[in-house]
Amino acid sequence: MSAEIEKAAERLAKLRAQIDKVSGPLADAEAQLRAAEDAEKARRAEREIEYSREFVKNSPERASEAANSGDDARQRFYDALSAEPWFAAIC
């Protein structure tokens, strides 16, 4: 039975050596992945800040455009109304 134990212990030692050989590159790859994810988070945060700044900077202009976007249609309606007085009767 000691031969079986010795054989199993040798196999275990070989497997542990393989794990040690692979675990270093694996840890490096995991560290690189975390660094890349952190860099992407930082980049997205910067883009979000820049977008927010642009949004705030341009929001009064966009609000004004939205508030006045129907002016042309309203003016055409008034022009049609004044050109055809009967139109006012049905509106």
Summary of the structure (lengths in Angstrom):
residues: 91
radius of gyration: 36.7
end to end distance: 105.1
largest distance: 113.4
contacts: 166
relative contact order: 0.04
helix: 93%
strand: 0%
